[in-house]
Amino acid sequence: MISLSKHKKIINKILIVVVIILVPLIYIKIAPVKTLVDILLISFIFAYGLKPISNNVSEKFNLKKRTSSIIIIVAIVVITVMLLYLMIPAIIKESSNFGAMMDNIELYIKDIARKLKIDDLPIFNSLYMQINEKINIFLGGFSNNFLENIISASENIISCAIIPIVTYYFLVDGELIYNKILLILPTRKRIVAKKILSNIDKILSRYIISQLFLSLIIGVLTFIILMLVGVKFALVLAILNGVFNIIPYFGPIIGGVPAVFVALIDSPSKAIWTIIVMFILQQLEGNILSPKITGDSTNMHPIIIIILLLIGEMFGGLVGMILAVPIGVIIKVIYEDANYYLF
């Protein structure tokens, strides 16, 4: 009996290892599986983030969960479609001004060089030509990538349309799905799993709510600042900056780049003012707002967070950076709780 029990444990461990190796390979190699997993994962993330809002709307207005979920999802879809409708044509139109932008930058640099009396130096002309060539290559690549992303998004429009539907079912039947999955586990391990998942939900919810609240404040402040400076698309750029601010440390820098780029289309001086005010906003966020609002919600060392962000960027780009810290929080809680409850 002892030998049989040992064999079963060895077989179970081997099966677990095989599953852990096979699942990522299947995800990477088989396109339909990757698409399906992506839809389920994105829908689950949306549903998890919208769950507190759905519950609050349901309680406040005495609505059924299904009704509140439909209202929230429809509202988000409508807002997203409106923003895309306003943003994409405007960006395509403004992209035709790249030539004028380059002329403005050229005049601005030459004017500064003339004031400093270095415009006749050979080293300045050589350096200027190299920088000008690099900027032209960057802008050409940016335009091509932007158009390619629009085409790619239009090709995946069916998948994008499915996400709100799956999100709705996760919102409405999330508890039922959760209980059904737990039934797979033995009774004793089910209790431990519930405790671990409860702790994950508590810590992760605290982190997400604090980050979303901080992002909302940053978005509003960005909109006010860009309006005062006179940068075009202030609302869209403010939303982008707010969204990117979810990424710790790197988010404010990434979110500030589009604003500077749009300001540069008008004039280099406006771009410089935008850099200054965005830098001040980043200092305000990093030194005052973030410590007050988010506090130590993850209880992780900054070095660990930076490493997680770099790994997330390596495997998933910007989306990977957004998900890196929440995934790190989940792994940390599972590790700590598993040690506490099982060992």
C-alpha positions in Angstrom: 0.0 0.0 0.0 2.8 2.4 0.9 4.6 1.6 -2.4 1.3 2.2 -4.3 0.8 5.5 -2.5 4.3 6.6 -3.4 3.8 5.7 -7.0 0.6 7.7 -7.2 2.3 10.8 -5.7 5.2 10.5 -8.2 2.8 10.1 -11.1 0.8 13.1 -9.9 3.9 15.2 -9.7 5.0 14.1 -13.2 1.5 15.0 -14.5 1.7 18.4 -12.9 5.1 19.1 -14.4 3.9 17.9 -17.9 0.8 20.2 -17.7 3.0 23.2 -16.6 5.3 22.6 -19.6 2.5 21.8 -22.2 0.1 24.6 -21.4 2.5 27.5 -22.3 3.7 25.6 -25.4 0.1 25.0 -26.6 -0.7 28.7 -25.9 2.3 29.9 -27.9 2.2 27.5 -30.8 -1.6 27.1 -31.5 -3.2 30.4 -32.6 -6.9 29.5 -31.9 -6.0 28.4 -28.4 -4.0 31.6 -27.8 -7.0 33.7 -29.1 -9.4 31.9 -26.8 -7.2 32.2 -23.8 -6.6 35.9 -24.5 -10.3 36.5 -24.7 -11.0 34.7 -21.4 -8.1 36.3 -19.6 -9.0 39.9 -20.8 -12.6 39.3 -20.0 -11.8 38.0 -16.5 -9.5 41.0 -15.8 -12.3 43.4 -16.9 -14.9 41.5 -14.8 -12.7 41.5 -11.7 -12.0 45.2 -12.0 -15.7 46.0 -12.7 -17.1 43.8 -9.9 -16.9 46.4 -7.1 -18.6 49.0 -9.4 -21.3 46.5 -10.4 -22.0 45.6 -6.8 -22.2 49.3 -5.7 -24.5 50.2 -8.6 -26.7 47.2 -7.8 -26.9 48.1 -4.1 -27.3 51.8 -4.5 -30.1 51.7 -7.2 -31.6 48.4 -6.0 -31.0 46.7 -9.3 -30.4 43.0 -10.1 -26.8 42.0 -10.8 -27.6 41.3 -14.4 -29.1 44.7 -15.0 -26.2 46.6 -13.3 -23.7 44.6 -15.2 -25.4 45.3 -18.6 -25.5 49.1 -17.8 -21.8 49.2 -16.9 -20.6 47.2 -19.9 -22.8 49.1 -22.3 -21.6 52.5 -20.9 -17.9 51.4 -21.2 -18.4 50.2 -24.8 -20.2 53.4 -25.8 -17.5 55.6 -24.3 -14.7 53.5 -25.9 -16.4 53.7 -29.3 -16.9 57.5 -29.0 -13.3 58.0 -28.0 -12.0 55.9 -31.0 -14.4 57.7 -33.3 -13.0 61.1 -32.2 -9.4 60.1 -31.8 -8.5 57.9 -34.8 -9.6 60.4 -37.6 -8.0 63.3 -35.7 -4.7 61.4 -35.3 -4.6 60.4 -39.0 -5.4 64.0 -39.9 -2.6 65.4 -37.6 -0.1 62.8 -39.0 -0.2 64.9 -42.2 1.4 67.7 -40.2 4.6 65.8 -39.6 6.3 67.7 -42.3 5.4 71.0 -40.8 6.4 69.8 -37.4 9.9 68.9 -38.8 10.2 72.4 -40.3 9.3 74.0 -37.0 11.9 71.9 -35.1 14.5 72.7 -37.8 13.8 76.4 -37.5 13.8 76.3 -33.7 17.2 74.4 -33.5 18.8 76.7 -36.1 17.5 79.8 -34.2 19.1 78.5 -31.0 22.3 77.7 -32.8 22.4 81.2 -34.3 21.9 82.8 -30.9 24.7 80.7 -29.5 26.8 81.4 -32.6 27.6 77.8 -33.3 25.5 77.4 -36.5 28.7 77.7 -38.7 30.6 75.0 -36.9 31.2 71.8 -38.9 30.5 69.6 -35.8 27.1 71.3 -35.4 26.1 70.7 -39.0 27.2 67.1 -38.9 25.4 66.4 -35.6 22.3 68.2 -36.9 22.2 66.1 -40.0 22.5 62.9 -38.0 19.7 63.8 -35.6 17.5 65.0 -38.4 17.9 61.6 -40.2 17.2 59.7 -37.0 14.0 61.7 -36.3 12.8 61.1 -39.9 13.4 57.3 -39.6 11.5 57.3 -36.2 8.5 59.2 -37.6 8.3 57.0 -40.6 8.4 53.9 -38.5 5.8 55.4 -36.1 3.4 56.1 -38.9 3.8 52.6 -40.4 3.3 51.0 -37.0 0.3 53.1 -36.2 -1.4 52.1 -39.5 -0.4 48.4 -39.0 -2.0 48.5 -35.5 -5.2 50.0 -36.8 -5.4 47.2 -39.5 -4.6 44.5 -36.9 -7.3 45.8 -34.5 -9.8 45.9 -37.4 -8.9 42.2 -38.2 -9.5 41.3 -34.5 -12.8 43.1 -34.3 -14.8 39.9 -33.8 -12.6 39.0 -30.8 -13.0 42.5 -29.4 -16.8 42.2 -29.8 -16.9 38.9 -27.8 -15.0 40.3 -24.8 -17.9 42.5 -23.5 -20.2 39.4 -23.7 -17.8 37.1 -21.8 -17.1 39.9 -19.3 -20.9 40.1 -18.7 -21.1 36.4 -17.9 -18.1 36.5 -15.6 -19.7 39.4 -13.7 -23.1 37.7 -13.4 -22.0 34.1 -12.9 -18.6 34.7 -11.4 -19.5 33.2 -8.0 -21.1 30.2 -9.6 -18.0 29.5 -11.7 -15.8 30.0 -8.7 -17.7 27.5 -6.6 -17.8 24.9 -9.5 -14.0 25.2 -9.9 -13.5 24.6 -6.1 -15.5 21.4 -6.3 -12.6 19.9 -8.3 -10.4 20.0 -5.1 -10.8 17.6 -2.2 -12.8 19.0 0.8 -9.8 19.6 3.0 -7.8 21.4 0.3 -10.9 23.3 -0.8 -11.0 25.1 2.6 -7.3 26.1 2.3 -7.9 27.2 -1.4 -10.8 29.4 -0.3 -8.6 31.1 2.4 -5.8 31.7 -0.1 -8.1 33.1 -2.8 -9.8 35.3 -0.1 -6.5 36.8 0.8 -5.5 37.3 -2.8 -8.8 39.1 -3.5 -8.4 41.3 -0.4 -4.8 42.4 -1.2 -5.4 42.6 -5.0 -8.6 44.6 -4.6 -6.8 47.1 -2.4 -4.0 47.5 -4.9 -6.3 47.8 -7.9 -8.7 50.3 -6.2 -5.8 52.5 -5.0 -4.1 52.5 -8.4 -7.4 53.3 -10.3 -8.1 56.2 -7.9 -4.6 57.5 -8.3 -4.9 57.2 -12.1 -8.2 59.1 -12.1 -6.6 62.0 -10.1 -3.6 62.0 -12.5 -5.9 61.9 -15.5 -7.9 64.9 -14.3 -4.8 66.9 -13.4 -3.2 66.1 -16.8 -6.3 67.3 -18.6 -6.3 70.6 -16.7 -2.5 71.1 -17.3 -2.7 70.3 -21.0 -5.7 72.6 -21.5 -3.8 75.4 -19.8 -0.7 74.8 -22.0 -3.0 74.6 -25.1 -2.1 71.1 -26.2 -4.5 69.4 -28.7 -6.5 66.3 -27.8 -6.1 67.1 -24.1 -8.9 64.7 -23.1 -7.5 61.7 -25.0 -4.0 62.4 -23.8 -5.2 62.8 -20.2 -7.0 59.4 -20.4 -3.8 57.8 -21.9 -1.7 59.2 -19.1 -4.1 58.1 -16.5 -4.2 54.5 -17.9 -0.4 54.3 -18.2 -0.1 55.6 -14.6 -1.3 52.2 -13.5 2.2 51.0 -14.2 4.4 51.9 -11.2 7.5 54.0 -11.8 7.6 53.8 -15.6 3.9 54.6 -16.3 4.1 58.4 -15.8 7.1 58.6 -18.2 5.4 56.5 -20.9 2.1 58.4 -20.4 3.9 61.8 -20.8 5.5 60.9 -24.2 2.3 61.2 -26.3 1.5 64.6 -24.8 5.0 66.0 -25.6 4.8 64.5 -29.1 1.4 66.2 -29.8 2.7 69.5 -28.4 5.7 69.2 -30.7 3.4 69.2 -33.8 2.4 72.7 -32.9 5.7 74.1 -31.8 9.0 73.1 -30.0 8.4 75.8 -27.3 5.0 74.3 -26.5 6.7 70.8 -26.3 9.2 72.2 -23.8 6.5 73.7 -21.6 4.7 70.3 -21.8 7.8 68.5 -20.6 8.2 70.9 -17.7 4.6 70.7 -16.5 4.5 66.9 -17.0 7.7 66.6 -15.0 6.2 68.6 -12.2 3.1 66.4 -12.3 5.3 63.3 -12.1 7.1 64.6 -9.1 3.8 65.4 -7.4 2.5 61.9 -8.2 5.7 60.1 -7.1 6.4 62.0 -3.9 3.0 63.1 -2.6 0.0 61.4 -4.2 1.3 57.8 -4.7 2.6 57.4 -1.1 -0.7 58.9 0.4 -3.1 56.9 -1.8 -1.5 53.6 -2.6 0.7 53.4 0.5 2.3 50.0 0.9 -0.7 48.1 -0.7 1.6 45.4 -2.3 4.1 45.1 0.6 6.8 44.5 -1.9 10.2 46.1 -2.2 10.6 48.6 -5.0 13.5 46.6 -6.6 11.1 43.5 -6.8 8.5 45.7 -8.5 11.0 47.0 -11.0 12.2 43.5 -11.8 8.5 42.4 -12.3 7.9 45.3 -14.6 11.0 44.5 -16.7 9.9 40.8 -17.0 6.4 41.9 -17.8 7.7 44.2 -20.6 9.9 41.4 -21.9 7.0 39.0 -22.3 3.9 41.2 -22.9 5.0 44.7 -23.7 2.8 47.4 -22.1 0.1 45.0 -21.2 2.7 42.8 -19.5 3.9 45.8 -17.5 0.3 46.5 -16.4 -0.3 42.9 -15.3 3.2 42.3 -13.8 2.6 43.7 -10.3 -0.9 42.1 -9.8 0.5 38.7 -10.9 3.5 39.2 -8.6 1.0 40.0 -5.7 -0.9 36.8 -6.5 2.3 34.7 -6.5 3.5 36.3 -3.2 0.2 35.6 -1.4 0.0 32.0 -2.7 3.6 31.4 -1.5 3.1 32.9 1.9 -0.4 31.3 2.5 0.7 27.9 1.2 3.7 28.0 3.7 1.3 29.0 6.5 -1.6 26.6 5.9 0.2 23.6 4.4 3.6 23.5 6.1 
